[in-house]
Amino acid sequence: MIKIDLTDNIKGLLLAKYEWYESNLLASLQHQGYQNLTANQVRVFGQLKGQSKNISDLAKQLGVSRQAAQKTVSSLVDYGLLELKPCTENKSAKVVHITNKGHDMRKVAGEAMGNIEEKIRLKIGEEPFALLKTALSCDWD
């Protein structure tokens, strides 16, 4: 049987760096007082992008069931970072809104992401950093 080494394939490399980035982001948020946040909760904010969305659309974008998205959103409502309001077009649907406290957390996360990018730039150098951003910005479809 032929053994194939997949340790340096692009998927594995991207996943490892994503996990490193996410770990650094969560550590920064914890340091700033957001101790109880999980990676899944932070991903919700990444998908909201500062806007309001209904739970079904959010679930699709996260690649999870509506129930899983509802559970994650509910925990963020409990922390006061999000709130649920009735949808104007569909009374049975709920729309996720970011609270002022949630926007404060987004600001802290944005600053942390800037610091993480600076850490990467200093580690790998200016030119490789610029090339990395260019490569990741390209349309791969």
PyMOL commands that set and color helices and strands:
alter all, ss='L'
color gray80, all
select helices_A, chain A and resi 10-31+39-48+55-62+66-78+100-124+126-137
alter helices_A, ss='H'
color red, helices_A
select strands_A, chain A and resi 53-54+82-86+94-98
alter strands_A, ss='S'
color yellow, strands_A
deselect
rebuild
show_as cartoon
